Amino acid sequence: MTTPKSVQPAQSVTAESAMSTEQTASIDAGIQGALGRKLRESYEEVVRETVPDKFLQLLDQLKKSEKDKAGES
């Protein structure tokens, strides 16, 4: 039997530390452009993925139940 690894708590970001980071951080325009392109490419890949059949069935059930409720009112 293995012992689970301890989980470290997430670091909290205070408003003050976030503001100081925003004030001092700057990204080169070329790097910013490259990051933007990569993010758009990643997003496009996700958008092109097909929706699993189970999700489509659940959406159909939801639409039907909403129509049924609307008809009852």
VEXKE-190881 format. One record per atom (N, C-alpha, C, O): atom name; residue in one letter; x, y, z. Coordinates in steps of 0.1 Angstrom, whole numbers. Example, Ala and Ser with C-alpha at 12.3 -4.5 7.8 and 13.67 -1.06 7.14 Angstrom:
// residues 2
+------+------+-------+-------+-------+
| atom | rest |    px |    py |    pz |
+------+------+-------+-------+-------+
|    N |    A |   132 |   -57 |    78 |
|   CA |    A |   123 |   -45 |    78 |
|    C |    A |   132 |   -33 |    78 |
|    O |    A |   142 |   -33 |    85 |
|    N |    S |   128 |   -22 |    71 |
|   CA |    S |   137 |   -11 |    71 |
|    C |    S |   129 |     0 |    79 |
|    O |    S |   134 |    11 |    80 |
+------+------+-------+-------+-------+
***
This chain:
// residues 73
+------+------+-------+-------+-------+
| atom | rest |    px |    py |    pz |
+------+------+-------+-------+-------+
|    N |    M |     8 |   -12 |     0 |
|   CA |    M |     0 |     0 |     0 |
|    C |    M |     9 |    12 |     0 |
|    O |    M |    19 |    13 |     7 |
|    N |    T |     5 |    22 |    -8 |
|   CA |    T |    13 |    34 |    -9 |
|    C |    T |     7 |    45 |    -1 |
|    O |    T |    -5 |    46 |     1 |
|    N |    T |    16 |    54 |     4 |
|   CA |    T |    11 |    65 |    12 |
|    C |    T |     8 |    77 |     2 |
|    O |    T |    17 |    80 |    -6 |
|    N |    P |    -3 |    83 |     3 |
|   CA |    P |    -6 |    94 |    -6 |
|    C |    P |     3 |   106 |    -4 |
|    O |    P |     7 |   109 |     8 |
|    N |    K |     6 |   113 |   -14 |
|   CA |    K |    15 |   125 |   -13 |
|    C |    K |     7 |   136 |    -7 |
|    O |    K |    -6 |   137 |    -9 |
|    N |    S |    13 |   144 |     1 |
|   CA |    S |     6 |   155 |     7 |
|    C |    S |     3 |   166 |    -4 |
|    O |    S |    10 |   168 |   -13 |
|    N |    V |    -8 |   172 |    -2 |
|   CA |    V |   -13 |   182 |   -11 |
|    C |    V |   -10 |   196 |    -5 |
|    O |    V |   -15 |   199 |     6 |
|    N |    Q |    -3 |   204 |   -12 |
|   CA |    Q |     0 |   218 |    -7 |
|    C |    Q |   -11 |   227 |   -10 |
|    O |    Q |   -17 |   226 |   -21 |
|    N |    P |   -15 |   236 |    -1 |
|   CA |    P |   -26 |   245 |    -4 |
|    C |    P |   -22 |   255 |   -15 |
|    O |    P |   -10 |   258 |   -16 |
|    N |    A |   -32 |   259 |   -22 |
|   CA |    A |   -29 |   269 |   -33 |
|    C |    A |   -25 |   282 |   -27 |
|    O |    A |   -30 |   286 |   -16 |
|    N |    Q |   -16 |   289 |   -34 |
|   CA |    Q |   -12 |   302 |   -29 |
|    C |    Q |   -23 |   312 |   -32 |
|    O |    Q |   -29 |   312 |   -43 |
|    N |    S |   -27 |   320 |   -22 |
|   CA |    S |   -37 |   330 |   -24 |
|    C |    S |   -30 |   343 |   -30 |
|    O |    S |   -19 |   346 |   -26 |
|    N |    V |   -37 |   350 |   -38 |
|   CA |    V |   -32 |   362 |   -44 |
|    C |    V |   -40 |   373 |   -38 |
|    O |    V |   -52 |   374 |   -40 |
|    N |    T |   -34 |   382 |   -31 |
|   CA |    T |   -41 |   394 |   -25 |
|    C |    T |   -42 |   404 |   -36 |
|    O |    T |   -35 |   405 |   -46 |
|    N |    A |   -51 |   414 |   -34 |
|   CA |    A |   -53 |   424 |   -43 |
|    C |    A |   -40 |   433 |   -45 |
|    O |    A |   -37 |   437 |   -55 |
|    N |    E |   -33 |   435 |   -33 |
|   CA |    E |   -21 |   442 |   -34 |
|    C |    E |   -10 |   436 |   -42 |
|    O |    E |    -4 |   442 |   -50 |
|    N |    S |    -8 |   423 |   -41 |
|   CA |    S |     2 |   416 |   -48 |
|    C |    S |    -2 |   415 |   -63 |
|    O |    S |     7 |   416 |   -72 |
|    N |    A |   -15 |   414 |   -66 |
|   CA |    A |   -19 |   414 |   -80 |
|    C |    A |   -17 |   427 |   -86 |
|    O |    A |   -13 |   428 |   -98 |
|    N |    M |   -19 |   438 |   -79 |
|   CA |    M |   -17 |   451 |   -85 |
|    C |    M |    -3 |   454 |   -87 |
|    O |    M |     1 |   460 |   -97 |
|    N |    S |     6 |   450 |   -78 |
|   CA |    S |    20 |   452 |   -80 |
|    C |    S |    25 |   445 |   -91 |
|    O |    S |    34 |   449 |   -99 |
|    N |    T |    20 |   433 |   -94 |
|   CA |    T |    24 |   425 |  -105 |
|    C |    T |    20 |   431 |  -118 |
|    O |    T |    27 |   432 |  -128 |
|    N |    E |     8 |   436 |  -118 |
|   CA |    E |     3 |   443 |  -130 |
|    C |    E |    11 |   455 |  -134 |
|    O |    E |    13 |   458 |  -145 |
|    N |    Q |    15 |   462 |  -124 |
|   CA |    Q |    23 |   475 |  -126 |
|    C |    Q |    37 |   472 |  -131 |
|    O |    Q |    42 |   480 |  -139 |
|    N |    T |    43 |   461 |  -127 |
|   CA |    T |    57 |   459 |  -131 |
|    C |    T |    58 |   449 |  -143 |
|    O |    T |    69 |   449 |  -149 |
|    N |    A |    48 |   442 |  -146 |
|   CA |    A |    49 |   432 |  -156 |
|    C |    A |    47 |   438 |  -170 |
|    O |    A |    37 |   446 |  -172 |
|    N |    S |    55 |   435 |  -179 |
|   CA |    S |    53 |   440 |  -193 |
|    C |    S |    58 |   429 |  -202 |
|    O |    S |    69 |   422 |  -200 |
|    N |    I |    51 |   426 |  -213 |
|   CA |    I |    55 |   416 |  -222 |
|    C |    I |    59 |   423 |  -236 |
|    O |    I |    52 |   431 |  -241 |
|    N |    D |    69 |   418 |  -241 |
|   CA |    D |    74 |   423 |  -255 |
|    C |    D |    62 |   421 |  -265 |
|    O |    D |    56 |   410 |  -264 |
|    N |    A |    60 |   430 |  -274 |
|   CA |    A |    49 |   429 |  -283 |
|    C |    A |    50 |   417 |  -292 |
|    O |    A |    40 |   411 |  -295 |
|    N |    G |    62 |   413 |  -295 |
|   CA |    G |    64 |   400 |  -303 |
|    C |    G |    60 |   388 |  -296 |
|    O |    G |    53 |   379 |  -301 |
|    N |    I |    63 |   388 |  -283 |
|   CA |    I |    59 |   376 |  -275 |
|    C |    I |    44 |   376 |  -273 |
|    O |    I |    38 |   366 |  -273 |
|    N |    Q |    39 |   388 |  -270 |
|   CA |    Q |    25 |   389 |  -268 |
|    C |    Q |    17 |   384 |  -281 |
|    O |    Q |     7 |   377 |  -280 |
|    N |    G |    22 |   388 |  -293 |
|   CA |    G |    16 |   384 |  -305 |
|    C |    G |    16 |   369 |  -307 |
|    O |    G |     7 |   362 |  -311 |
|    N |    A |    28 |   363 |  -304 |
|   CA |    A |    30 |   348 |  -305 |
|    C |    A |    20 |   341 |  -295 |
|    O |    A |    14 |   331 |  -299 |
|    N |    L |    19 |   346 |  -283 |
|   CA |    L |    10 |   340 |  -273 |
|    C |    L |    -4 |   341 |  -278 |
|    O |    L |   -12 |   331 |  -277 |
|    N |    G |    -8 |   352 |  -284 |
|   CA |    G |   -21 |   354 |  -289 |
|    C |    G |   -24 |   344 |  -300 |
|    O |    G |   -35 |   338 |  -300 |
|    N |    R |   -15 |   342 |  -309 |
|   CA |    R |   -17 |   332 |  -320 |
|    C |    R |   -18 |   318 |  -315 |
|    O |    R |   -27 |   311 |  -319 |
|    N |    K |   -10 |   315 |  -305 |
|   CA |    K |   -10 |   301 |  -300 |
|    C |    K |   -24 |   299 |  -292 |
|    O |    K |   -30 |   288 |  -294 |
|    N |    L |   -28 |   309 |  -285 |
|   CA |    L |   -41 |   307 |  -278 |
|    C |    L |   -53 |   306 |  -288 |
|    O |    L |   -61 |   298 |  -286 |
|    N |    R |   -52 |   314 |  -299 |
|   CA |    R |   -63 |   312 |  -309 |
|    C |    R |   -62 |   299 |  -316 |
|    O |    R |   -73 |   293 |  -318 |
|    N |    E |   -50 |   293 |  -319 |
|   CA |    E |   -49 |   280 |  -324 |
|    C |    E |   -55 |   270 |  -315 |
|    O |    E |   -62 |   261 |  -319 |
|    N |    S |   -52 |   271 |  -302 |
|   CA |    S |   -57 |   261 |  -292 |
|    C |    S |   -72 |   262 |  -292 |
|    O |    S |   -79 |   251 |  -291 |
|    N |    Y |   -77 |   274 |  -291 |
|   CA |    Y |   -92 |   276 |  -290 |
|    C |    Y |   -99 |   270 |  -303 |
|    O |    Y |  -109 |   263 |  -301 |
|    N |    E |   -93 |   272 |  -314 |
|   CA |    E |   -99 |   267 |  -327 |
|    C |    E |   -99 |   252 |  -327 |
|    O |    E |  -109 |   246 |  -331 |
|    N |    E |   -89 |   245 |  -321 |
|   CA |    E |   -89 |   231 |  -320 |
|    C |    E |  -100 |   226 |  -311 |
|    O |    E |  -107 |   216 |  -315 |
|    N |    V |  -103 |   233 |  -300 |
|   CA |    V |  -113 |   229 |  -291 |
|    C |    V |  -127 |   231 |  -298 |
|    O |    V |  -136 |   222 |  -296 |
|    N |    V |  -129 |   242 |  -305 |
|   CA |    V |  -141 |   245 |  -311 |
|    C |    V |  -145 |   234 |  -322 |
|    O |    V |  -156 |   231 |  -324 |
|    N |    R |  -134 |   229 |  -329 |
|   CA |    R |  -137 |   219 |  -339 |
|    C |    R |  -140 |   205 |  -334 |
|    O |    R |  -145 |   197 |  -341 |
|    N |    E |  -137 |   203 |  -321 |
|   CA |    E |  -140 |   189 |  -316 |
|    C |    E |  -155 |   187 |  -316 |
|    O |    E |  -163 |   196 |  -315 |
|    N |    T |  -158 |   174 |  -318 |
|   CA |    T |  -172 |   170 |  -318 |
|    C |    T |  -178 |   169 |  -304 |
|    O |    T |  -170 |   166 |  -295 |
|    N |    V |  -190 |   171 |  -303 |
|   CA |    V |  -197 |   170 |  -290 |
|    C |    V |  -200 |   156 |  -288 |
|    O |    V |  -206 |   149 |  -297 |
|    N |    P |  -197 |   150 |  -276 |
|   CA |    P |  -200 |   136 |  -274 |
|    C |    P |  -215 |   134 |  -274 |
|    O |    P |  -223 |   142 |  -271 |
|    N |    D |  -219 |   122 |  -279 |
|   CA |    D |  -233 |   118 |  -280 |
|    C |    D |  -241 |   120 |  -267 |
|    O |    D |  -252 |   124 |  -267 |
|    N |    K |  -235 |   116 |  -256 |
|   CA |    K |  -241 |   117 |  -243 |
|    C |    K |  -245 |   131 |  -240 |
|    O |    K |  -256 |   134 |  -235 |
|    N |    F |  -237 |   141 |  -243 |
|   CA |    F |  -240 |   155 |  -241 |
|    C |    F |  -251 |   159 |  -250 |
|    O |    F |  -260 |   167 |  -246 |
|    N |    L |  -251 |   155 |  -263 |
|   CA |    L |  -262 |   158 |  -272 |
|    C |    L |  -275 |   153 |  -267 |
|    O |    L |  -286 |   160 |  -267 |
|    N |    Q |  -275 |   141 |  -261 |
|   CA |    Q |  -287 |   135 |  -256 |
|    C |    Q |  -292 |   143 |  -244 |
|    O |    Q |  -304 |   146 |  -243 |
|    N |    L |  -283 |   147 |  -235 |
|   CA |    L |  -287 |   155 |  -224 |
|    C |    L |  -292 |   168 |  -228 |
|    O |    L |  -302 |   173 |  -222 |
|    N |    L |  -286 |   175 |  -238 |
|   CA |    L |  -292 |   187 |  -243 |
|    C |    L |  -306 |   186 |  -248 |
|    O |    L |  -314 |   194 |  -246 |
|    N |    D |  -308 |   175 |  -256 |
|   CA |    D |  -321 |   172 |  -261 |
|    C |    D |  -332 |   171 |  -250 |
|    O |    D |  -343 |   176 |  -251 |
|    N |    Q |  -328 |   163 |  -240 |
|   CA |    Q |  -337 |   161 |  -228 |
|    C |    Q |  -340 |   174 |  -221 |
|    O |    Q |  -351 |   177 |  -217 |
|    N |    L |  -330 |   183 |  -220 |
|   CA |    L |  -332 |   196 |  -214 |
|    C |    L |  -341 |   205 |  -222 |
|    O |    L |  -350 |   211 |  -216 |
|    N |    K |  -339 |   205 |  -235 |
|   CA |    K |  -348 |   213 |  -244 |
|    C |    K |  -362 |   208 |  -243 |
|    O |    K |  -372 |   216 |  -242 |
|    N |    K |  -364 |   194 |  -242 |
|   CA |    K |  -377 |   189 |  -241 |
|    C |    K |  -384 |   192 |  -228 |
|    O |    K |  -396 |   196 |  -228 |
|    N |    S |  -376 |   191 |  -217 |
|   CA |    S |  -382 |   195 |  -204 |
|    C |    S |  -386 |   209 |  -203 |
|    O |    S |  -396 |   213 |  -197 |
|    N |    E |  -378 |   218 |  -210 |
|   CA |    E |  -381 |   232 |  -210 |
|    C |    E |  -394 |   235 |  -218 |
|    O |    E |  -402 |   243 |  -214 |
|    N |    K |  -395 |   228 |  -229 |
|   CA |    K |  -407 |   230 |  -237 |
|    C |    K |  -419 |   225 |  -229 |
|    O |    K |  -430 |   232 |  -229 |
|    N |    D |  -418 |   214 |  -222 |
|   CA |    D |  -429 |   208 |  -214 |
|    C |    D |  -433 |   218 |  -203 |
|    O |    D |  -445 |   220 |  -201 |
|    N |    K |  -423 |   224 |  -197 |
|   CA |    K |  -426 |   234 |  -186 |
|    C |    K |  -433 |   246 |  -192 |
|    O |    K |  -442 |   251 |  -185 |
|    N |    A |  -428 |   251 |  -203 |
|   CA |    A |  -434 |   262 |  -209 |
|    C |    A |  -449 |   260 |  -213 |
|    O |    A |  -457 |   269 |  -212 |
|    N |    G |  -452 |   248 |  -217 |
|   CA |    G |  -465 |   244 |  -221 |
|    C |    G |  -474 |   243 |  -209 |
|    O |    G |  -486 |   244 |  -211 |
|    N |    E |  -469 |   240 |  -198 |
|   CA |    E |  -477 |   239 |  -185 |
|    C |    E |  -481 |   252 |  -180 |
|    O |    E |  -492 |   253 |  -173 |
|    N |    S |  -474 |   262 |  -183 |
|   CA |    S |  -477 |   276 |  -177 |
|    C |    S |  -489 |   282 |  -183 |
|    O |    S |  -492 |   293 |  -179 |
+------+------+-------+-------+-------+
***
